[in-house]
Amino acid sequence: MTHVTYKIVEHDGGWAYTVNGVFSEPFPNRATALAAARRAAAEQRVPGRTEGIEYETADGRWLSETAAGNDRPETEVEG
């Protein structure tokens, strides 16, 4: 199972959470960023529908896959 960690960091004059090097929007304080990260982590664990997806790889190839709606990652928030 995939594991995703949300980290609370200072960013862009405020606070944000980051996942795999990608930053959220800035928040005015650490507590607000932490609450937003906890919400996002919880939402990511919610199962969805099984659907077909298409995406482009870094080398420009398009791939099609079936994304299982119950294949959700484990999440945690470090802050």
Backbone as JSON, one array per atom type, in Angstrom:
{
  "sequence": "MTHVTYKIVEHDGGWAYTVNGVFSEPFPNRATALAAARRAAAEQRVPGRTEGIEYETADGRWLSETAAGNDRPETEVEG",
  "N": [[0.85, -1.18, 0.0], [0.48, 2.24, -0.72], [2.09, 5.0, 0.89], [1.51, 8.2, 2.11], [2.84, 11.26, 3.12], [2.05, 14.23, 4.68], [3.55, 17.32, 5.18], [4.08, 20.04, 7.35], [5.15, 23.28, 6.63], [7.03, 26.39, 6.57], [6.15, 28.79, 4.17], [6.1, 30.94, 1.39], [5.67, 33.38, 2.78], [3.95, 32.59, 4.75], [2.35, 29.73, 6.02], [2.29, 26.3, 4.91], [1.27, 23.1, 3.58], [3.11, 20.31, 2.42], [3.43, 17.79, -0.06], [5.21, 15.23, -1.34], [7.01, 17.13, -2.44], [5.35, 19.07, -3.52], [3.63, 22.06, -2.97], [0.94, 23.28, -0.94], [-1.6, 25.86, -1.08], [-0.71, 28.98, 0.5], [-1.16, 29.5, 4.04], [-2.32, 31.59, 6.73], [-1.29, 30.98, 9.26], [0.38, 28.46, 11.26], [-1.35, 26.66, 12.54], [-3.7, 26.73, 10.99], [-2.74, 25.74, 8.56], [-2.04, 23.17, 9.39], [-4.55, 22.11, 10.09], [-5.76, 22.14, 7.55], [-4.1, 20.33, 6.19], [-4.66, 17.99, 7.61], [-7.35, 17.64, 6.92], [-7.09, 17.25, 4.11], [-5.54, 14.91, 4.06], [-7.3, 13.1, 5.26], [-9.41, 13.12, 3.39], [-8.13, 11.96, 1.23], [-8.02, 9.31, 1.89], [-10.56, 8.33, 1.51], [-12.61, 6.03, -0.13], [-13.37, 5.73, -3.64], [-14.94, 5.59, -6.88], [-14.3, 2.86, -9.12], [-12.52, 3.49, -11.99], [-11.65, 4.14, -15.44], [-8.56, 5.55, -16.38], [-6.5, 7.97, -18.06], [-3.2, 9.0, -18.78], [-0.25, 11.01, -19.3], [3.1, 10.09, -19.71], [6.42, 10.99, -18.5], [8.08, 10.84, -20.7], [6.4, 11.41, -22.8], [4.55, 9.49, -23.66], [1.24, 8.15, -23.86], [-0.79, 6.52, -21.53], [-3.22, 4.06, -20.57], [-5.19, 3.04, -17.86], [-6.86, 1.1, -15.31], [-8.18, 2.49, -12.49], [-8.53, 1.47, -9.32], [-11.14, 2.09, -7.16], [-11.09, 1.53, -4.46], [-8.48, 1.46, -3.73], [-6.71, 3.04, -1.8], [-4.33, 5.3, -0.35], [-2.28, 5.01, 2.66], [-2.19, 7.61, 4.99], [-0.45, 10.31, 6.64], [0.16, 13.08, 8.86], [2.72, 15.27, 9.42], [3.71, 17.6, 11.65]],
  "CA": [[0.0, 0.0, 0.0], [1.2, 3.5, -0.79], [2.06, 5.83, 2.09], [1.66, 9.62, 1.77], [3.08, 12.09, 4.29], [1.84, 15.67, 4.57], [4.46, 18.01, 6.1], [3.78, 21.46, 7.55], [6.38, 24.05, 6.43], [6.89, 27.81, 6.27], [6.17, 28.92, 2.71], [5.49, 32.09, 0.72], [5.23, 34.36, 3.76], [2.98, 32.01, 5.68], [2.54, 28.3, 6.27], [1.67, 25.44, 3.91], [1.66, 21.7, 3.7], [3.75, 19.81, 1.21], [3.34, 16.36, -0.31], [6.11, 14.87, -2.45], [7.62, 18.32, -3.03], [4.34, 19.99, -4.04], [3.11, 22.88, -1.89], [-0.45, 23.76, -0.94], [-1.68, 27.31, -1.01], [-0.24, 29.44, 1.81], [-2.13, 29.79, 5.09], [-1.78, 32.68, 7.56], [-0.59, 30.5, 10.44], [0.69, 27.04, 11.28], [-2.53, 25.9, 12.96], [-4.6, 26.64, 9.84], [-2.11, 24.82, 7.61], [-2.14, 21.84, 9.96], [-5.95, 21.68, 9.94], [-5.98, 21.87, 6.12], [-3.38, 19.09, 5.86], [-5.42, 16.87, 8.19], [-8.55, 17.45, 6.06], [-6.66, 16.69, 2.83], [-5.11, 13.53, 4.31], [-8.51, 12.31, 5.51], [-10.14, 12.99, 2.12], [-7.4, 11.07, 0.33], [-8.28, 7.92, 2.3], [-11.95, 7.97, 1.21], [-12.71, 5.29, -1.38], [-14.17, 6.31, -4.72], [-15.4, 4.63, -7.89], [-13.31, 2.3, -10.03], [-12.67, 4.18, -13.27], [-10.54, 4.15, -16.38], [-7.84, 6.83, -16.42], [-5.45, 8.13, -19.05], [-2.22, 9.99, -18.37], [0.94, 11.11, -20.13], [4.33, 9.84, -18.97], [7.45, 12.03, -18.67], [8.65, 10.75, -22.05], [5.4, 11.78, -23.79], [3.64, 8.4, -24.03], [-0.05, 8.12, -23.16], [-1.14, 5.21, -20.99], [-4.57, 3.88, -20.04], [-5.23, 2.08, -16.76], [-8.04, 1.1, -14.47], [-7.87, 2.91, -11.13], [-9.47, 0.87, -8.37], [-11.66, 3.09, -6.23], [-10.81, 1.17, -3.07], [-7.02, 1.43, -3.58], [-6.39, 4.34, -1.22], [-3.08, 5.26, 0.4], [-2.2, 5.36, 4.06], [-1.73, 8.99, 5.07], [-0.12, 10.86, 7.94], [0.5, 14.49, 8.86], [3.83, 15.63, 10.3], [3.65, 19.03, 11.77]],
  "C": [[0.89, 1.25, 0.0], [1.03, 4.28, 0.51], [2.35, 7.27, 1.68], [1.8, 10.41, 3.06], [2.9, 13.56, 3.94], [2.73, 16.34, 5.61], [4.11, 19.49, 6.15], [5.11, 22.23, 7.48], [6.05, 25.53, 6.28], [7.03, 27.96, 4.76], [5.47, 30.2, 2.28], [4.92, 33.1, 1.71], [4.21, 33.86, 4.75], [3.35, 30.57, 5.96], [1.8, 27.5, 5.2], [1.92, 24.0, 4.31], [2.24, 21.27, 2.37], [3.61, 18.29, 1.15], [4.21, 16.07, -1.53], [6.65, 16.1, -3.18], [6.64, 19.32, -3.61], [3.71, 20.72, -2.86], [1.62, 23.19, -2.06], [-0.42, 25.27, -1.08], [-1.17, 27.75, 0.36], [-1.4, 29.72, 2.76], [-1.51, 30.81, 6.04], [-1.01, 32.2, 8.79], [-0.46, 28.98, 10.38], [-0.54, 26.2, 11.61], [-3.52, 25.71, 11.8], [-4.05, 25.68, 8.79], [-2.22, 23.38, 8.09], [-3.56, 21.29, 9.82], [-6.25, 21.33, 8.48], [-5.3, 20.57, 5.7], [-4.13, 17.87, 6.41], [-6.68, 16.58, 7.38], [-8.16, 16.76, 4.76], [-6.26, 15.22, 2.99], [-6.32, 12.62, 4.52], [-9.29, 12.08, 4.21], [-9.44, 12.02, 1.18], [-7.64, 9.6, 0.66], [-9.69, 7.44, 1.93], [-12.01, 7.23, -0.12], [-13.62, 6.0, -2.39], [-14.66, 5.21, -5.64], [-14.2, 4.08, -8.66], [-13.57, 2.89, -11.4], [-11.45, 3.97, -14.15], [-9.89, 5.52, -16.36], [-6.82, 6.8, -17.55], [-4.5, 9.21, -18.55], [-0.99, 9.92, -19.29], [2.18, 10.91, -19.26], [5.34, 10.97, -19.26], [8.07, 12.0, -20.06], [7.61, 10.97, -23.16], [4.47, 10.67, -24.24], [2.36, 8.51, -23.24], [-0.35, 6.69, -22.76], [-2.57, 5.22, -20.49], [-4.51, 2.8, -18.97], [-6.61, 2.1, -16.12], [-7.6, 1.45, -13.06], [-8.94, 2.35, -10.2], [-9.88, 1.9, -7.33], [-11.38, 2.78, -4.76], [-9.31, 1.1, -2.78], [-6.54, 2.79, -3.09], [-5.12, 4.25, -0.39], [-3.28, 5.42, 1.9], [-1.68, 6.8, 4.11], [-1.37, 9.34, 6.51], [0.24, 12.34, 7.78], [1.61, 14.69, 9.88], [3.8, 17.14, 10.46], [4.02, 19.53, 13.09]]
}
